[in-house]
Amino acid sequence: MDIIAYVLIGVYALLTGIASLHQLKENGFQVRTFLFMVVAISILVTILIPNKALVLLLLIFEFVLLHVLAIAEGLLTNKQLRYSHHIVRFIFHCILLLIVYKFI
């Protein structure tokens, strides 16, 4: 089960990084896009840490940062928030954190 957790988190971080790269190519350099890339890379680095308690704490911090960045992105680009998107994202992060807590 720990392999599944690492794969899910790794794929999520890769998709976040790819989306930020696409946005970077489309809109040019923006600080928010750069921060999305930094958080995606830090998630990939975090899952390589052998201390499981530290991994859990860092993932919590990084997922909170992703939520803050996503909210800022929604407010600044669309001038509104899609609450369903953020709720689904929050639930997915909670499931990933629960898997990390239980199985890693």
N, C-alpha and C positions, 0 to 999 in steps of 0.2 A: 504494500500500500504506500510505502514511503516513496517508491519509484514513481507511482502515479502522481503523488503530490508534487514531487520535483518536476515532473514533465508538465503538469498543468501550470505550475507557477512559471516555469521556463518559457512555455509557449505563450502564456499571457504577457510576460515581459517582452518577448520577441515581437509579438503583435503590437504592443504599445510602442515599441521602438520603431517598427516599420511604419506605423501610422504617423508617428512624429516625423520620420524622414520624408514621407510623402507630403505631409503638410509643409515641411521645410522647403521642398522643391516647388510646391504649388504657391506658397505665400511669401517665400523668402525668409530670412532670419527673423525670428521673434523670440523674446526671452521665454515665453510660455512653452514654445515648441522645444527649445533647448532644455528647459527643465523637465519636460516629459521624457526626453532622451536620457538625461542624467538619472532620473528615477528608474527608468527601464533598465539601464545598465547596472544601477546599484541593486536592483532586485536580482538580476542574474548573478552578481557577485555575492549577494547575501546567501543564496541557496548553496554556495560552495563552502560556507563557514561550517566547521565541524561542531561548534557549540550550539546545541539545539535551542537552548533558552535565549541565546543572543539572536539566533535566526528568527525566532518568534517575535521578539521585541522589535527588531529591525523591520520585519515585514509589516507589523502593525503600523510603525512610523511611516513606512513607504506607502502603504495603502491609504493612510490618512492624507499624505502629500498628494497622491493621485486624485483623491476626492476633491481636495482644495483646488488643484490645478484644473480638474474637469469643470468644477463650478465656475472658476474664473474664466475658463475658455467659453463656457456657455453664456455667461453674462456679457463678456466683451465682444464675442463674435455674433451671437444670435440675439442679444439683448433680452433673453429669457432663459429659463431653466426647463428642461424636460424632466420632470420629477420621476417618471417611470424609468427613464434611463439611469438615473442616479440611484434609485431604489434597487434595481436589478444589479447594478454594479456593486452596491453595498452588500447585497445578499451574497453575491459571488465571492467577494473578498472575505466575508464572514465564513463561508464554507471552506475556502482555502485555509484560513487561519485555524478553523476547527480541525481540518485534516492534519495540518502541521502539528497542532497541539496533541492530538490523539495518537498519531501514528509515527511521528518522527522523534 
